[in-house]
């Protein structure tokens, strides 16, 4: 089956971007090189086409109750304009997907889901809706999305795009006519998202290119999110990696009356997860990659979920899912890289400090 294309695909090709399949879409991986694009976001501003993300609108009398039923976080009593991060889980605590929930009104919630999971998520969301007085609207084809990220993002939004946004604080949004503007980011830097009709997204992109804002591909999006310990579904979260294993228990509200997966996650939190997601810093320049074995005393104790030579810190680091018995900070481990093992030390998953506007 042919991959989908975002509304900006032709513009990426015209810029000479390296295009590769991701989540069922042909997406730009890089335009110049990952290091330049990564540093642009860390130091100034870059723009990403994230129009491959999925959007679902939940509305109706039972919208709040339904969202709380399928979502690990708690949307009760939050104000309109607030965004929450959390997971949809199976009964056994495994993760269907991680997502953002935008509260538009007491009876209206906007769910932003991962591109690779759109079909699976939509089927799950529909399947769980029985008995709730709600309307589900799959709006993924109605929106394109840009992510404007970096310390200069607010200035670029206001002065280049003419989009007022400085009053937004972290994890809030507003609507301007048919446009949704939010301040979340997936890079560890200040940043904004614009959800709009495809033609409007194309116009915004052209304005940003005319102002010499750096276009950035998914390659540096991964290096940026990784450095600040943010998870990627399929690597740090999955059907077999629960939010508790991933260290994301803060987004699992066990004081809610019920949600799918609550009993399993409560049990895992009380008893302790068998595996835990940790950071590991290698002692030399060898680069750990996804799937490489983590070893202790000659035994395999887990595997790397994401690894890079960190651009911002100049260190070889990774996140890894390992047996909880070895997850204490400063534990010495080894990583199997091809036919050799390289020593490393368990450390915090956040390798670089975040710079959000609170």
LUMRO-207020 format. One record per residue (C-alpha): residue number from 0; chain; x, y, z. Coordinates in Angstrom, 2 decimals, decimal comma. Example, Ala and Ser with C-alpha at 12.3 -4.5 7.8 and 13.67 -1.06 7.14 Angstrom:
2
[atom 0; "A"; [12,30; -4,50; 7,80]]
[atom 1; "A"; [13,67; -1,06; 7,14]]
***
This chain:
358
[atom 0; "A"; [0,00; 0,00; 0,00]]
[atom 1; "A"; [1,32; 3,43; -0,96]]
[atom 2; "A"; [2,35; 5,73; 1,90]]
[atom 3; "A"; [0,27; 8,82; 2,60]]
[atom 4; "A"; [1,67; 12,29; 2,00]]
[atom 5; "A"; [1,15; 15,41; 4,10]]
[atom 6; "A"; [-0,10; 18,68; 2,64]]
[atom 7; "A"; [3,53; 19,92; 2,58]]
[atom 8; "A"; [5,06; 16,94; 0,79]]
[atom 9; "A"; [5,79; 18,80; -2,46]]
[atom 10; "A"; [7,46; 21,60; -0,51]]
[atom 11; "A"; [9,77; 19,12; 1,23]]
[atom 12; "A"; [10,73; 17,61; -2,13]]
[atom 13; "A"; [11,40; 21,09; -3,56]]
[atom 14; "A"; [13,74; 21,78; -0,62]]
[atom 15; "A"; [15,69; 18,60; -1,36]]
[atom 16; "A"; [14,67; 16,85; 1,85]]
[atom 17; "A"; [15,61; 13,23; 2,46]]
[atom 18; "A"; [12,21; 11,50; 2,41]]
[atom 19; "A"; [11,56; 8,21; 4,18]]
[atom 20; "A"; [8,52; 6,23; 5,36]]
[atom 21; "A"; [7,33; 6,93; 8,92]]
[atom 22; "A"; [4,01; 5,95; 10,43]]
[atom 23; "A"; [2,49; 5,23; 7,04]]
[atom 24; "A"; [3,55; 8,61; 5,59]]
[atom 25; "A"; [6,42; 9,74; 3,37]]
[atom 26; "A"; [8,09; 12,22; 5,74]]
[atom 27; "A"; [11,17; 14,48; 5,65]]
[atom 28; "A"; [13,96; 12,97; 7,78]]
[atom 29; "A"; [16,41; 15,84; 7,19]]
[atom 30; "A"; [16,95; 18,80; 4,88]]
[atom 31; "A"; [20,62; 19,69; 5,45]]
[atom 32; "A"; [21,80; 17,45; 8,28]]
[atom 33; "A"; [20,48; 16,34; 11,64]]
[atom 34; "A"; [23,12; 18,18; 13,68]]
[atom 35; "A"; [22,42; 21,58; 12,07]]
[atom 36; "A"; [18,66; 21,14; 12,47]]
[atom 37; "A"; [19,01; 19,93; 16,07]]
[atom 38; "A"; [21,17; 22,92; 16,99]]
[atom 39; "A"; [18,79; 25,36; 15,28]]
[atom 40; "A"; [16,01; 24,22; 17,64]]
[atom 41; "A"; [18,24; 24,26; 20,72]]
[atom 42; "A"; [19,67; 27,71; 19,96]]
[atom 43; "A"; [17,14; 29,61; 17,83]]
[atom 44; "A"; [14,05; 28,18; 16,10]]
[atom 45; "A"; [13,08; 25,40; 13,74]]
[atom 46; "A"; [9,83; 24,26; 12,15]]
[atom 47; "A"; [8,56; 20,69; 11,73]]
[atom 48; "A"; [5,81; 19,35; 9,50]]
[atom 49; "A"; [3,87; 17,11; 11,90]]
[atom 50; "A"; [0,74; 16,91; 9,76]]
[atom 51; "A"; [0,97; 13,11; 9,95]]
[atom 52; "A"; [-0,40; 13,19; 13,50]]
[atom 53; "A"; [-4,01; 12,12; 14,01]]
[atom 54; "A"; [-6,89; 14,11; 15,50]]
[atom 55; "A"; [-10,17; 12,87; 16,97]]
[atom 56; "A"; [-12,93; 15,11; 18,37]]
[atom 57; "A"; [-15,03; 13,68; 21,21]]
[atom 58; "A"; [-18,22; 15,64; 21,93]]
[atom 59; "A"; [-21,50; 15,12; 23,70]]
[atom 60; "A"; [-23,07; 14,82; 27,14]]
[atom 61; "A"; [-20,76; 12,00; 28,27]]
[atom 62; "A"; [-17,57; 13,32; 26,65]]
[atom 63; "A"; [-15,73; 13,95; 29,92]]
[atom 64; "A"; [-16,75; 10,61; 31,41]]
[atom 65; "A"; [-15,76; 8,79; 28,24]]
[atom 66; "A"; [-12,34; 10,45; 27,94]]
[atom 67; "A"; [-11,61; 9,64; 31,57]]
[atom 68; "A"; [-12,61; 6,02; 30,87]]
[atom 69; "A"; [-10,02; 5,55; 28,10]]
[atom 70; "A"; [-7,30; 7,94; 29,38]]
[atom 71; "A"; [-4,88; 7,41; 32,28]]
[atom 72; "A"; [-4,77; 11,09; 33,25]]
[atom 73; "A"; [-7,75; 12,91; 34,81]]
[atom 74; "A"; [-9,66; 15,49; 32,78]]
[atom 75; "A"; [-12,17; 16,28; 35,54]]
[atom 76; "A"; [-12,02; 19,82; 36,91]]
[atom 77; "A"; [-9,42; 21,10; 34,44]]
[atom 78; "A"; [-10,21; 24,45; 32,77]]
[atom 79; "A"; [-11,09; 24,89; 29,13]]
[atom 80; "A"; [-7,90; 25,55; 27,18]]
[atom 81; "A"; [-5,85; 23,06; 29,21]]
[atom 82; "A"; [-3,92; 20,14; 27,64]]
[atom 83; "A"; [-3,06; 16,89; 29,41]]
[atom 84; "A"; [-0,59; 14,18; 28,42]]
[atom 85; "A"; [-1,34; 10,53; 29,15]]
[atom 86; "A"; [-1,94; 7,08; 27,73]]
[atom 87; "A"; [-4,74; 4,85; 26,48]]
[atom 88; "A"; [-4,13; 1,39; 27,94]]
[atom 89; "A"; [-5,32; -2,15; 27,55]]
[atom 90; "A"; [-6,79; -4,01; 30,54]]
[atom 91; "A"; [-3,35; -5,53; 31,28]]
[atom 92; "A"; [-1,72; -2,07; 31,48]]
[atom 93; "A"; [0,01; -2,26; 28,11]]
[atom 94; "A"; [-0,22; 0,93; 26,07]]
[atom 95; "A"; [-2,52; 1,42; 23,08]]
[atom 96; "A"; [-0,95; 4,84; 22,49]]
[atom 97; "A"; [0,26; 7,95; 24,28]]
[atom 98; "A"; [-1,59; 11,11; 23,38]]
[atom 99; "A"; [-2,50; 14,70; 24,18]]
[atom 100; "A"; [-6,03; 15,65; 25,25]]
[atom 101; "A"; [-7,17; 19,24; 24,64]]
[atom 102; "A"; [-10,20; 20,35; 26,69]]
[atom 103; "A"; [-12,29; 22,62; 24,46]]
[atom 104; "A"; [-15,43; 22,58; 26,63]]
[atom 105; "A"; [-17,06; 20,41; 29,28]]
[atom 106; "A"; [-18,58; 18,39; 26,47]]
[atom 107; "A"; [-15,81; 18,64; 23,85]]
[atom 108; "A"; [-12,29; 17,13; 23,85]]
[atom 109; "A"; [-9,71; 17,07; 21,06]]
[atom 110; "A"; [-7,41; 14,02; 21,05]]
[atom 111; "A"; [-4,04; 14,12; 19,26]]
[atom 112; "A"; [-2,71; 10,64; 18,50]]
[atom 113; "A"; [0,43; 9,20; 16,93]]
[atom 114; "A"; [0,58; 8,79; 13,16]]
[atom 115; "A"; [1,66; 5,14; 13,22]]
[atom 116; "A"; [-1,31; 4,28; 15,46]]
[atom 117; "A"; [-4,12; 6,25; 13,81]]
[atom 118; "A"; [-6,07; 3,27; 12,46]]
[atom 119; "A"; [-5,53; 1,17; 15,60]]
[atom 120; "A"; [-6,43; 4,08; 17,89]]
[atom 121; "A"; [-9,55; 5,00; 15,92]]
[atom 122; "A"; [-10,78; 1,41; 16,10]]
[atom 123; "A"; [-10,04; 1,32; 19,85]]
[atom 124; "A"; [-11,73; 4,68; 20,52]]
[atom 125; "A"; [-14,86; 3,53; 18,68]]
[atom 126; "A"; [-14,86; 0,12; 20,36]]
[atom 127; "A"; [-14,78; 1,67; 23,86]]
[atom 128; "A"; [-17,58; 4,18; 23,17]]
[atom 129; "A"; [-20,50; 1,79; 23,67]]
[atom 130; "A"; [-22,86; 3,04; 26,38]]
[atom 131; "A"; [-21,61; 6,65; 26,24]]
[atom 132; "A"; [-23,71; 9,52; 24,86]]
[atom 133; "A"; [-20,97; 10,94; 22,63]]
[atom 134; "A"; [-20,15; 11,73; 19,01]]
[atom 135; "A"; [-16,75; 10,71; 17,64]]
[atom 136; "A"; [-15,33; 12,64; 14,68]]
[atom 137; "A"; [-12,14; 11,41; 13,02]]
[atom 138; "A"; [-10,66; 14,73; 11,84]]
[atom 139; "A"; [-7,15; 13,70; 10,80]]
[atom 140; "A"; [-7,71; 14,59; 7,14]]
[atom 141; "A"; [-9,08; 18,02; 8,03]]
[atom 142; "A"; [-5,92; 19,28; 9,72]]
[atom 143; "A"; [-2,32; 19,91; 8,90]]
[atom 144; "A"; [0,02; 20,68; 11,79]]
[atom 145; "A"; [3,22; 22,67; 12,23]]
[atom 146; "A"; [5,49; 22,59; 15,28]]
[atom 147; "A"; [7,53; 25,80; 15,74]]
[atom 148; "A"; [10,20; 24,97; 18,31]]
[atom 149; "A"; [13,10; 26,72; 20,02]]
[atom 150; "A"; [13,93; 29,67; 22,30]]
[atom 151; "A"; [12,87; 32,13; 19,56]]
[atom 152; "A"; [9,56; 30,33; 18,85]]
[atom 153; "A"; [7,33; 32,92; 20,52]]
[atom 154; "A"; [8,93; 35,76; 18,57]]
[atom 155; "A"; [8,57; 33,82; 15,30]]
[atom 156; "A"; [4,89; 33,06; 15,99]]
[atom 157; "A"; [4,10; 36,69; 16,80]]
[atom 158; "A"; [6,28; 38,54; 14,28]]
[atom 159; "A"; [6,62; 36,18; 11,32]]
[atom 160; "A"; [3,22; 34,47; 11,37]]
[atom 161; "A"; [1,21; 37,17; 13,13]]
[atom 162; "A"; [-0,26; 34,60; 15,51]]
[atom 163; "A"; [-0,71; 36,03; 19,05]]
[atom 164; "A"; [0,49; 33,42; 21,52]]
[atom 165; "A"; [2,55; 35,01; 24,30]]
[atom 166; "A"; [-0,30; 34,69; 26,82]]
[atom 167; "A"; [-0,27; 30,89; 26,44]]
[atom 168; "A"; [1,56; 29,04; 29,21]]
[atom 169; "A"; [2,96; 25,52; 28,96]]
[atom 170; "A"; [0,34; 22,89; 28,05]]
[atom 171; "A"; [-2,44; 25,33; 27,17]]
[atom 172; "A"; [-4,09; 26,21; 23,85]]
[atom 173; "A"; [-6,59; 28,57; 22,26]]
[atom 174; "A"; [-8,63; 28,68; 19,08]]
[atom 175; "A"; [-8,43; 31,58; 16,64]]
[atom 176; "A"; [-11,21; 31,23; 14,08]]
[atom 177; "A"; [-10,63; 27,70; 12,72]]
[atom 178; "A"; [-7,03; 27,45; 13,94]]
[atom 179; "A"; [-5,85; 25,74; 17,14]]
[atom 180; "A"; [-2,65; 27,12; 18,67]]
[atom 181; "A"; [-0,99; 25,27; 21,56]]
[atom 182; "A"; [2,22; 25,45; 23,58]]
[atom 183; "A"; [3,54; 21,95; 24,28]]
[atom 184; "A"; [6,47; 20,82; 22,15]]
[atom 185; "A"; [8,32; 17,54; 21,92]]
[atom 186; "A"; [11,87; 18,89; 21,90]]
[atom 187; "A"; [12,67; 20,13; 25,41]]
[atom 188; "A"; [12,55; 23,72; 24,17]]
[atom 189; "A"; [9,77; 26,30; 24,19]]
[atom 190; "A"; [7,48; 25,66; 21,28]]
[atom 191; "A"; [4,08; 25,95; 19,66]]
[atom 192; "A"; [1,80; 23,88; 17,48]]
[atom 193; "A"; [-0,58; 25,19; 14,83]]
[atom 194; "A"; [-3,45; 22,96; 13,70]]
[atom 195; "A"; [-5,20; 24,35; 10,63]]
[atom 196; "A"; [-6,68; 23,42; 7,27]]
[atom 197; "A"; [-4,05; 22,18; 4,79]]
[atom 198; "A"; [-4,10; 25,35; 2,67]]
[atom 199; "A"; [-3,51; 27,52; 5,76]]
[atom 200; "A"; [-0,62; 25,28; 6,82]]
[atom 201; "A"; [0,96; 25,67; 3,38]]
[atom 202; "A"; [0,69; 29,47; 3,68]]
[atom 203; "A"; [2,27; 29,46; 7,16]]
[atom 204; "A"; [5,08; 27,23; 5,88]]
[atom 205; "A"; [5,82; 29,62; 3,01]]
[atom 206; "A"; [5,94; 32,56; 5,44]]
[atom 207; "A"; [8,40; 30,69; 7,66]]
[atom 208; "A"; [10,62; 29,74; 4,71]]
[atom 209; "A"; [10,58; 33,35; 3,46]]
[atom 210; "A"; [11,79; 34,42; 6,93]]
[atom 211; "A"; [14,62; 31,83; 6,81]]
[atom 212; "A"; [13,27; 29,74; 9,68]]
[atom 213; "A"; [15,09; 26,40; 9,60]]
[atom 214; "A"; [13,00; 23,47; 8,30]]
[atom 215; "A"; [13,66; 20,42; 10,47]]
[atom 216; "A"; [13,04; 16,75; 9,79]]
[atom 217; "A"; [11,98; 13,84; 11,95]]
[atom 218; "A"; [15,62; 12,82; 12,41]]
[atom 219; "A"; [16,39; 15,72; 14,76]]
[atom 220; "A"; [12,90; 15,54; 16,26]]
[atom 221; "A"; [14,00; 12,15; 17,60]]
[atom 222; "A"; [17,40; 13,34; 18,86]]
[atom 223; "A"; [15,77; 16,36; 20,55]]
[atom 224; "A"; [13,00; 14,43; 22,35]]
[atom 225; "A"; [15,44; 11,69; 23,34]]
[atom 226; "A"; [17,88; 14,09; 25,05]]
[atom 227; "A"; [15,17; 15,29; 27,44]]
[atom 228; "A"; [13,84; 11,81; 28,20]]
[atom 229; "A"; [10,56; 12,05; 26,29]]
[atom 230; "A"; [9,16; 8,68; 25,16]]
[atom 231; "A"; [8,42; 7,51; 21,62]]
[atom 232; "A"; [5,65; 4,98; 21,18]]
[atom 233; "A"; [7,13; 1,74; 19,91]]
[atom 234; "A"; [10,42; 2,38; 21,72]]
[atom 235; "A"; [9,76; 3,51; 25,31]]
[atom 236; "A"; [6,04; 2,65; 25,37]]
[atom 237; "A"; [4,24; -0,27; 23,75]]
[atom 238; "A"; [1,72; -3,05; 24,29]]
[atom 239; "A"; [4,33; -4,71; 26,52]]
[atom 240; "A"; [5,85; -1,58; 28,14]]
[atom 241; "A"; [3,44; -0,04; 30,65]]
[atom 242; "A"; [3,49; 3,58; 31,86]]
[atom 243; "A"; [4,77; 2,34; 35,25]]
[atom 244; "A"; [7,73; 0,55; 33,62]]
[atom 245; "A"; [8,43; 3,68; 31,59]]
[atom 246; "A"; [8,53; 5,90; 34,69]]
[atom 247; "A"; [5,41; 7,78; 33,62]]
[atom 248; "A"; [3,30; 6,99; 36,69]]
[atom 249; "A"; [2,72; 10,71; 37,28]]
[atom 250; "A"; [0,36; 10,60; 34,27]]
[atom 251; "A"; [-1,59; 7,62; 35,68]]
[atom 252; "A"; [-4,23; 8,89; 38,10]]
[atom 253; "A"; [-5,08; 5,88; 40,26]]
[atom 254; "A"; [-7,39; 8,01; 42,43]]
[atom 255; "A"; [-9,92; 8,10; 39,56]]
[atom 256; "A"; [-12,92; 5,83; 40,04]]
[atom 257; "A"; [-12,09; 3,79; 36,97]]
[atom 258; "A"; [-10,26; 3,70; 33,65]]
[atom 259; "A"; [-9,18; 0,91; 31,34]]
[atom 260; "A"; [-6,07; -0,74; 32,77]]
[atom 261; "A"; [-6,41; 0,78; 36,24]]
[atom 262; "A"; [-6,36; -2,48; 38,20]]
[atom 263; "A"; [-3,28; -3,82; 36,40]]
[atom 264; "A"; [-1,38; -0,54; 36,74]]
[atom 265; "A"; [-2,31; -0,16; 40,42]]
[atom 266; "A"; [-1,05; -3,68; 41,09]]
[atom 267; "A"; [2,18; -3,03; 39,21]]
[atom 268; "A"; [2,77; 0,21; 41,07]]
[atom 269; "A"; [2,16; -1,48; 44,43]]
[atom 270; "A"; [4,25; -4,58; 43,73]]
[atom 271; "A"; [6,92; -2,91; 41,64]]
[atom 272; "A"; [7,33; -3,29; 37,87]]
[atom 273; "A"; [9,53; -6,19; 36,75]]
[atom 274; "A"; [11,35; -3,92; 34,32]]
[atom 275; "A"; [12,22; -0,24; 34,43]]
[atom 276; "A"; [13,21; 2,33; 31,84]]
[atom 277; "A"; [16,55; 3,93; 32,72]]
[atom 278; "A"; [19,21; 6,14; 31,20]]
[atom 279; "A"; [22,68; 4,74; 30,57]]
[atom 280; "A"; [25,82; 6,74; 29,85]]
[atom 281; "A"; [28,62; 4,89; 28,06]]
[atom 282; "A"; [32,21; 5,46; 29,07]]
[atom 283; "A"; [33,44; 5,98; 25,50]]
[atom 284; "A"; [32,16; 7,07; 22,09]]
[atom 285; "A"; [30,50; 3,79; 21,02]]
[atom 286; "A"; [26,87; 4,40; 20,02]]
[atom 287; "A"; [24,13; 2,15; 21,46]]
[atom 288; "A"; [21,15; 1,51; 19,19]]
[atom 289; "A"; [17,58; 0,26; 19,60]]
[atom 290; "A"; [17,50; -3,45; 20,44]]
[atom 291; "A"; [21,11; -3,78; 21,63]]
[atom 292; "A"; [21,46; -6,00; 24,71]]
[atom 293; "A"; [22,23; -4,58; 28,16]]
[atom 294; "A"; [24,43; -6,97; 30,17]]
[atom 295; "A"; [25,30; -7,39; 33,86]]
[atom 296; "A"; [27,76; -10,03; 35,08]]
[atom 297; "A"; [27,54; -11,83; 31,75]]
[atom 298; "A"; [23,74; -12,01; 31,73]]
[atom 299; "A"; [21,33; -10,07; 29,48]]
[atom 300; "A"; [19,20; -7,86; 31,74]]
[atom 301; "A"; [17,39; -5,79; 29,11]]
[atom 302; "A"; [17,76; -3,88; 25,86]]
[atom 303; "A"; [18,27; -0,38; 24,50]]
[atom 304; "A"; [15,08; 1,44; 23,45]]
[atom 305; "A"; [16,74; 4,57; 21,96]]
[atom 306; "A"; [20,42; 5,48; 21,77]]
[atom 307; "A"; [22,54; 8,24; 20,24]]
[atom 308; "A"; [25,74; 10,18; 20,62]]
[atom 309; "A"; [23,92; 13,15; 22,18]]
[atom 310; "A"; [24,39; 16,27; 20,06]]
[atom 311; "A"; [23,82; 18,70; 22,94]]
[atom 312; "A"; [26,00; 16,94; 25,54]]
[atom 313; "A"; [28,63; 15,18; 23,36]]
[atom 314; "A"; [28,07; 11,92; 25,26]]
[atom 315; "A"; [27,08; 8,43; 24,12]]
[atom 316; "A"; [23,84; 7,75; 25,98]]
[atom 317; "A"; [20,72; 5,65; 25,68]]
[atom 318; "A"; [17,43; 4,78; 27,28]]
[atom 319; "A"; [17,02; 1,09; 28,06]]
[atom 320; "A"; [14,38; -1,18; 29,54]]
[atom 321; "A"; [16,14; -3,40; 32,09]]
[atom 322; "A"; [15,35; -5,70; 35,02]]
[atom 323; "A"; [14,33; -3,51; 37,95]]
[atom 324; "A"; [16,92; -5,14; 40,23]]
[atom 325; "A"; [19,65; -3,31; 38,30]]
[atom 326; "A"; [17,87; 0,04; 37,78]]
[atom 327; "A"; [19,46; 1,98; 40,66]]
[atom 328; "A"; [21,44; 5,07; 39,64]]
[atom 329; "A"; [25,20; 4,50; 39,25]]
[atom 330; "A"; [24,83; 0,76; 38,62]]
[atom 331; "A"; [27,60; -0,44; 36,28]]
[atom 332; "A"; [26,38; -2,32; 33,18]]
[atom 333; "A"; [27,64; -3,20; 29,72]]
[atom 334; "A"; [26,05; -2,80; 26,29]]
[atom 335; "A"; [26,60; -5,29; 23,49]]
[atom 336; "A"; [27,48; -3,40; 20,31]]
[atom 337; "A"; [28,05; -5,90; 17,52]]
[atom 338; "A"; [30,65; -8,39; 18,86]]
[atom 339; "A"; [32,04; -6,23; 21,68]]
[atom 340; "A"; [30,70; -5,04; 25,01]]
[atom 341; "A"; [31,14; -1,46; 26,22]]
[atom 342; "A"; [30,92; -0,34; 29,86]]
[atom 343; "A"; [28,30; 2,17; 30,99]]
[atom 344; "A"; [26,54; 3,48; 34,07]]
[atom 345; "A"; [22,84; 3,81; 34,85]]
[atom 346; "A"; [21,87; 7,49; 35,05]]
[atom 347; "A"; [18,78; 9,71; 34,81]]
[atom 348; "A"; [16,79; 9,47; 31,57]]
[atom 349; "A"; [16,93; 13,22; 31,08]]
[atom 350; "A"; [20,34; 13,86; 29,54]]
[atom 351; "A"; [19,71; 17,55; 28,81]]
[atom 352; "A"; [17,74; 20,11; 30,84]]
[atom 353; "A"; [14,39; 21,23; 29,44]]
[atom 354; "A"; [13,76; 24,90; 28,68]]
[atom 355; "A"; [9,99; 25,36; 28,72]]
[atom 356; "A"; [8,09; 28,55; 29,47]]
[atom 357; "A"; [5,97; 27,77; 32,52]]
***
